[in-house]
Amino acid sequence: MAGNNRYTVLLDANVLYSVAISDALMEVAATGIYAAKWSKAIDDEWV
């Protein structure tokens, strides 16, 4: 069911920190296969 954001994926700081990995995961999320989510605490950790 592409385009329905049927799945939600929690992206942890270790995948957000790597530019190549985070870019790839965001590109897949942009297709609508899943909704990428993270918390403020995760955002603070990787920044």
Summary of the structure (lengths in Angstrom):
residues: 47
radius of gyration: 10.9
end to end distance: 32.8
largest distance: 32.8
contacts: 104
relative contact order: 0.30
helix: 51%
strand: 17%
